[in-house]
Amino acid sequence: MTAQKQKHSYLRDGVSRSEVLAWASYDFANSGYTTVVLTAVYNAYFVSVVAENAVWATLAWTLTITLSNIFSILVIPIVSSAADASANKRFWLTVMTLICVICTAALYFTHTGSLALAVLLIVLSNTAFNAGVSLNSAFLSELAKPEAFGKVSGWGWGFGYLGGILSLGVCLMIVFAAQDSGKSAEDYVPLCMLSTAAIFMAVSLPMLLCVKERSKPSGLSFEKTVKNLWAKERSSFAVLKESPEFLKFCLCGLLYQAGIAVVVTLSAVYAELVMKFTTAQTITLILVVNITAAVGAFFFGYVQDRIGHRKTLALTIFLWIVMGVTAAFSTSAASFWFAANLAGIAMGSSQAAGRATVAVFAPEGQLAKFYSVWNIAVWGANILGPITYGLVTWLTNGDQRTAILVTTLYFVFGLIVLRMVRLPKKAPNISSEL
């Protein structure tokens, strides 16, 4: 083997490092949406401005996220089936990206009282975002060899958090400039939505234009794909019967991702309502957490390939448990900052580990199908976690600390289920034992 081949031994034949970088650019591009819209800025704006901080405002936000993920569960199998049928994942990824970008930019027009418009745009943008994540993930095993899934997936997630940092940094400059001019959130948050949409579109172009489609079309027309949709959906879920270990892994994902969904969609609300952070303080916190998350994703990608997918995931879920308990009992900014950075370390590594592990389960030719089922479990978690948090706050008259403790139990249950999972020995260095 030549030195050049050894240097690229983690990639499949015909794949260059520049193409992997182009693939990872999509994680860089779309992370601004989750970071700014769902995590740091717009969620708090929705609760305090659009919903006018009503008693039901947090529940309204979680119901909106729930609705968007119900639509995701319906849309993802359709899009994945069409992508597999014609081997055009990149085309559908472009469509989903445009929908998400346009709807994110349109959030510029939401303000006090425009609840219906805000709900509609969040539902559409988050549905398209979720479908895009599924499609982008399906490229992983076409680019990397099985023994390097964790490493390459970690690059994507780590690079992605750098995109979140960029989007947050731009938003922070917008907020500071607006506050210096005496403007309110209703003035500067809409501008943050425009900047986030622009960055998403611009940075996604390398993926949309440069990454090759290596899968082969099934020979079915789109019409036949639609006609056979229910049969294909049953076929997708048939993998759960055929692979009971993958079924257990999906249950594990449903549980621990439910806890992650709470952190992603409600951290800014918690910071502002419980810890009394300002918008600028919240953005600064999450910007730093994104740096921590990038480091965690890169580092744990290598750890995962060395000690095994399951051990790595177990370690990161344990970090989530420590984070949840610490945040629930935090009474100072310092302790909350500590909890937030634990979440950052765990965030990138647990997401990367989950994506890479699905690739280990999936046989050749069924990648989109397995990722479709996995992502449906994730979107189910995105329903379960936030709605649990919202209902607890509503039933406890706004007790956010109790809500974070209750939803931390999802990590505990996920860790218990993970101990029961045995991975297929698809790669030579994958350990299936804890």
Secondary structure, DSSP 4 states (H G I P E B T S, - for coil): --HHHHHTTTB-TT--HHHHHHHHHHHHHHHHIIIIIIIISHHHHIIIIISTT-TTHHHHHHHHHHHHHHHHHHHHHHHHHHHHHHT-HHHHHHHHHHHHHHHHHHGGG--TT-HHHHHHHHHHHHHHHHHHHHHHHTTHHHHB-GGGHHHHHHHHHHHHHHHHHHHHHHHHHHHHHHHHTT--HHHHHHHHHHHHHHHHHHHHHHHHHHS---S---S--HHHHHHTHHHHHHHHHHHHHH-HHHHHHHHHHHHHHHHHHHHHHHHHHHHHHTS---HHHHHHHHHHHHHHHHHHHHHHHHHHHHH-HHHHHHHHHHHHHHHHHHHHT--SHHHHHHHHHHHHHHHHHHHHHHHHHHHHHPPTT-HHHHHHHHHHHHHHHHHHHHHHHHHHHHHTTS-HHHHHHHHHHHHHHHHHHHTT------STT-----
